[in-house]
Amino acid sequence: MSKDAVNTAVAATPTDAAQVPADAGDAGYSKDLKARHVNMIAIGGAIGTGLFLGAGGRLHDAGPALAIAYLVCGIFAFFVVRALGELVLYRPSSGSFVSYAREFLGEKGAYVAGWMYFLNWSTTGIADITAIALYTHYWSMFTSIPQWTLALIALAVVLAVNLISVKIFGEMEFWFAIIKVATLVGFMFVGVFLLATRHEVGGRTPGLSVITDNGGVFPHGLMPVVLVMQGVIFAYAALELVGVAAGETAQPEKVVPRAVNSIMWRVGLFYVGSVVLLALLLPGSVYSADQSPFVTVLSKIGVPAAGDVMNLVVLTAAMSSLNSGLYSTGRILRSMAMAGSAPRFTARMNRSQVPYGGILLTCAVCVLGVGLNYLVPGQAFEIVLNVASLGIISTWVIIMVCHLIFVRRARAGLVTRPSFRLPGSPVTEITTIAFLLACLAMMWNDPEVGRKTLLLIPAIAVLLVGGWYAIRRRVTKAEDQELAELTK
């Protein structure tokens, strides 16, 4: 919905603001996602490739202090999702934060929010198919198959499944999340057992001595911890998926608060707890960026099959992330297309009420990632991870800015805040925005990848400005049409 349309709607009677008409992009969806689907989608968003694959390289670079980075970033990630949860209860929308950006920041804000989110998930999709190829190469029977071929096969399989129906997507994510949670819990039990029995891992006795004898909590100083922050934020990048999924559930007012509130303890248990255990079992120098840290540990305890099982599980985690990315960008792009700020074909839906146009566009970018796997297979994951960080940081900043404006309008009596609220407003939003921008600035200290990524910002800005001037007439036309419908 356009900003002008909203202002017109609320000007007549402020008390009816909560009944603002839904975003045009919300029409046509089924409400087939159940509470268990959304709850497990929230878990799946909190446990993904960033932990299963990314933690290995970050442990190698930052050491045990990585747990602190996960905790700090997790707290701010929770603030973002809590703010989004409040906006969802105010007005559920499959367009999620793009729809809220349209209402509180205008069409330009929605345009920037949508395309930066598309940048995030399309590059994340490349990271996921790269991870899938790397995981598959763990088994010798697949090492002869080029990495790009495996990436293309994975993309084709997930695309086929995603186009069936939202109910199938929900079921897939439900079971993917069950597998991930069960595996992490199982690993933590194994880790605690190894610690309690002092069982050797890779020829070393686990415990605090593994940390103290290898440089302590900060073995390489503070700077490596600072540098991995944007990668840690990427690990939490799918948490906002709860807001998108809420648009296809029948009772968001009951489902969303439960899902959002459970995120904090999941972060503490799964991320911080897992990293602490990994640090107590093996020195950070043993872990590497090209192998899951869980596979590294299990392969060294004398049970070869354990590494195979864990590798299969983290393979499903990457498939889950790719599946979620196609799901969310399909919905976001449809919301934008209905407002004129995305290609018209991305608004199309199939008979199963799936926005296949947006999904296919995301897949097209992922195909470029297959080419990246062909050209630089060893660097593909880190390159796209840093580019994806630009997308997710901008998305989260926009969510917090939208929430600030929402609260300001609520205090002016123009809208009504739900009982489920972000605490500490406006300090919480401002602090979160400052932290996210600081993480972006920290990337300059990494000359190899981070600095090059920041240099992409002017190019992205030019593309966004050029794109806006190319579609602004279509956006204006869509605004006028919607305003005409509201005033009938």
C-alpha positions, 0 to 999 in steps of 0.5 A: 500500500502506498504511503499516500493511501495510508495517510488518506485512510487514517486521516478520516478516522484515526481509531480505525488505523488498525484496520488499514486495508491489506497490501495488494500483494497479499491477495490470493494466498492460502492460509495453509501454514499451521502453528507448528510450521511457523514455529519450526520455520523460526527455529530453521531461521535460527539454525542454518548454513551460517552455523553448520558451515560458517562457524568452522572458518570463524572459529579458526579466525577468532577462536573461542571468542566467537561465542561472544560474537554470536551472543552479542549479535544474537541479542540485536537479532532478537530486537529486530525480530521482536520489532518485526513481530510487533509490526506483523501483529499490527498488520500481517502481510506476506510482503512483510517489512517491504509492505511496512516500508511502503506504509511508513517510508513510502514507495522509495523505502519499499523499493530499497527494502525489497531489492536489498532483501532480494540481494541478500537472499539471491546471494545467500542462495549462491552460498547455500548451493556452494555449501551443498556442493562442499558438503557433497564433496566430503564423500569420495564418491562425489569428489570427481563431480565438479562443484558447479555441477552439484550446485546446479543439481541442488538448485533444480531439486529445491526449485521443483519442490518450492513450486508445488505449494506453501503447505509442502514448503511448510512441511519440508521446513518443519521436518528440516528443522526437526532434523537440525534441532535433533542433531544439534541436541544430539551433538551437544549430548555427545560433546558434554559426554566427551567433556565429562569422561575426558575422552580424547578428541583428535589426540587431545583431552577436551576441557578448559585446557584446550582454550588456555593452552592455545592462546586463551579466549582471544588467541588472535586478539580482538580484531579477528572477532570484530571482523567476523561480526558481519559473518555472524549476522549472516548466520541469523539472516533468516530470522525475519522469515517469521514475518513473511510466513505470518502472512500465510497463517490463519492465526498470526496473533497467536503464532507469531509471539510464541515463535519470536519469544522462543528465538532468544533461548534458541540463540543461547542454546544452539549458537553460543552453547555449540560454539563453547562446546566446539572450543572446549573439544578442539583448538580453533586452529583445527577447524577450517572454512571448508568443513563443518566444525561438527563434522571435524569433531565427530570425524576425530572421535574414532567413529567414521560414520559419525562424520558421515551422518553429521555431514548428511544433516548439515547438507539438509540444513543448506537445502532448508536455507535455499528452500526458505530463500526461494519462498521469501523472495517469491512473496517479497517480489510479488508485493513489490510487483503489485506496487510496480517496483518489480517486474510484472511477471514476478506477481504471477501465481500458479494454481497452488497459489505460489508466486512462481515468477519471483521464485524463478527470478531468484533462481536465475541469480543463483544460476550465476552462482553456479558460474561463480562455483565454476570460476572460483570454487575455493572463494565462492562461499566467502564472496557471496556471504559478504555481499549477502551481509550488505543485504541483510544489514540494510533490511534489518536497519529498515525494519528498525526505522519502520518500527521507530516511525510506527511507534511515533505514529502510535504516540500521536494516536494515528495507529494502535500498538498491539500488546506484543511490543519491542521493549525500550523503544526508541533506545532499542531501535537506535542502539540496534541501528548503530550496532548494525552500521558499526558492523558494516564499517568494521568490514573495512578492516578486512582488506581481502574481502570486506573492503572490496564488499564495501566498495560495492555499495556505490555500485549498488546505490547507482543501480538502485537509483537508476532502477527507480527512475526506470520504474517510477512512472509504473509505481505512480500508476499503481499508487493512483489505481490503489488510491482510487480503489480505496476511495470508491 
